[in-house]
Amino acid sequence: MPPPLLLIVCVLLLLLLLAAPWPSEAAAKPLLFPLRAQQMPTGAMPRRQPSKLRFHHNVSLTVSLAVGTPPQNVTMVLDTGSELSWLLCGSGASRTNATTKSSFRPRASATFAAVPCASAECRSRDLPSPPSCDDGGGAGASSGRRRCRVSLSYADGSSSDGALATDVFAVGSATPSLRAAFGCMASAFDSSPDGVASAGLLGMNRGALSFVSQAGTRRFSYCISDRDDAGVLLLGHSDLPNFLPLNYTPLYQPSLPLPYFDRVAYSVQLLGILVGSKPLPIPASVLAPDHTGAGQTMVDSGTQFTFLLGDAYAALKAEFYRQSTPFLRALDEPSFAFQGAFDTCFRVPRGMSPPPGRLLPSVTLRFNGAEMVVGGDRLLYKVPGERRGGAGADDDAVWCLTFGNADMVPIMAYVIGHHHQMNLWVEYDLERGRVGLAQVRCDVASQRLGLML
């Protein structure tokens, strides 16, 4: 008896579906980029909005991209805590030779275009500050000819102005170039002779104008190695979970807009903190955002260290001192605070440097479904140029705990910096609204992905 016609049709449809490629990011080959931790000049990074960091730091994660036609190689800071990408544009923006070499030259790019005031990008409320319009060549110029102006404030108090523009970004040889909007900034930051200049910043948060959103990337991840300051950035889906199981924690988003909650940040729920095996007596209300949105916990690759709000920091400071005093001598200088926020500090004899990380208690941050353990060399940071006990071979170095007091900066959020993400695979899954974490040696993981560090 011949099979029913309906059955034949169903079988043919199934065969067609199996043969056709899936139009999803998982089918595309992920893009791999080397990631570097480099010294940056003080004042190089812009100030954030009120719910984000305002402080001086000089170590940033950088990635190299090609921008424009013909392509110009630029080094950009990878920042999951910022939205608008920006580049220093033109030779007039630089103050040092290092900055000149890293500047983007818009006049040399055939695909560069200024964004007019009438564009949707210029009307976006996601810009760091309200945009303005130049005269476009005269008082009677139309809105289509007037350019959209953007501005940023810097950590040293200076300001930077530029124009919103678009150009093509090469994000892999196997994929077409992406035309994306960015800030073409005309002013520069001060640079030190030994600093590594950067052409700008690659905004990677969830805002409409971030590089992630404009590229349509629904998943990206990185691993920061402690070996030779190297790491890997992966854009797109990979088979990494097949050999490295990730623990996921959901992104946190309040049901209603709140004035001090950054809705485009990668916010997670901080449930508790341990020093060694001892949980700190911190009420759950202290670790959660309040009715204004202040107190969210953000995973931020653009920040070096980690910041805790005052009550949580005080509990961590007291317990870390208690457990570490058998191995380290406290600095005992109430007026001293490295970078204005790190005052859990110790005197370490020259012959004992670095401190005995294996003997110190680890600090564990617990989230909903995942945790981050900070231990060993990541616990303390040697403060440059600080010595105690007089000059000579017997003076002590100053080392500080790499958790800072957010109230001293001040900021209104918990911020997890990239120093505590070393040898930790961090995945941002926008499709499922979650962040994945897994302890791993970055060089080994990169080799499995086909990229040698």
Secondary structure, DSSP 8 states (H G I E B T S, - for coil): ----HHHHHHHHHHHHHHHS---SGGGS--EEEEEEEEE--TT-SB---TTS------EEEEEEEEETTTTEEEEEEEETT--S-EEEBSGGG-SSHHHHHH-B-GGG-TT-EE-BTTSHHHH-TTSSS--EE--TTSTT--TTTSBEEEEEEBTTS-EEEEEEEEEEEE--TTS--EEEEEEEE-------TTS---SEEEE-SSSTTSHHHHHT--EEEEEE-SSTTEEEEEES--SGGGTS--EEEE----SS--TT--TTS-EE-EEEEEETTEE----HHHHS--TTSTTEEEE-TT-SSEEE-HHHHHHHHHHHHHHHTTT-EE---TT--BTTTB--EEEEEGGG-S--GGGS--EEEEESS-EEEE-GGGSEEEEEEEEES-SSTT-EEEEEESEEEGGGTT-SEEEE-GGGGBTEEEEEETTTTEEEEEE--HHHHHHHTT---
